[in-house]
Amino acid sequence: MKFAIFGNTYQAKKSSHAENLFRLLGQHNAQFCICREFHHFLTDDLHLNIPDAELFDGDDFRADMVISIGGDGTFLKAASRVGKKNIPILGINTGRLGFLADILPEEMEETFDEIYNNHYKV
């Protein structure tokens, strides 16, 4: 399964959630591509060690599922870039409320297990 990853680029204190996301994807040998803006934030601004991945700009990506890690604003930004691709979006909420991004960071491990066991609905 290939994921396209979008993320919040202004909450440095939430970077541990992104590190956990990449760790979980690695455990599942997932393929992924990362929005260049988010990758730049993680590597240049936060100096995180992110696994090698294909980078993309705008809506120039191919994936089976999109991951949005942030709040509802990040989810809406990802949705606008998904457009008519008809790709499901998994919203991991690192914001405050999370009406659209409704998976909590503590639920990521269980959620990816469910995804890889085809126990999810679109």
C-alpha positions, 0 to 999 in steps of 0.5 A, spaced: 500 500 500 502 506 498 500 513 502 501 520 500 502 524 507 500 531 508 502 534 515 501 541 519 507 545 518 507 550 524 506 545 530 513 543 532 511 540 539 507 535 535 513 532 531 513 526 535 507 524 532 510 524 525 516 520 528 511 515 530 507 515 524 513 514 520 515 508 525 509 505 524 509 505 516 516 502 516 513 496 521 508 495 515 514 496 509 509 501 507 511 505 501 509 513 501 510 519 498 511 526 502 508 533 501 515 537 499 512 542 504 511 538 510 518 534 508 522 541 508 518 542 515 520 536 518 527 535 516 530 542 515 526 546 521 525 540 526 532 536 524 528 530 524 531 523 520 525 521 516 526 515 511 527 516 504 521 518 500 518 520 494 517 528 494 511 531 491 508 538 490 501 540 489 496 534 487 502 531 483 502 524 487 499 517 486 497 513 492 492 508 495 490 512 501 492 519 503 494 521 510 493 528 513 497 529 520 494 535 523 488 538 525 481 539 520 485 545 516 490 540 514 485 535 512 481 540 508 488 542 505 489 535 503 482 534 501 483 540 496 489 536 493 486 530 492 481 533 488 477 528 484 483 522 485 477 518 489 483 516 494 480 515 501 483 520 506 485 518 513 486 524 518 490 523 524 488 529 529 494 533 532 489 539 533 484 541 538 477 538 536 478 534 530 471 533 526 474 531 520 481 528 522 478 524 527 484 518 529 487 520 535 495 519 535 494 514 540 490 510 535 495 510 530 498 503 531 491 500 531 488 504 525 494 501 521 493 494 523 486 495 521 488 498 514 493 492 513 487 487 515 482 490 510 478 492 516 476 499 514 470 502 510 471 508 505 
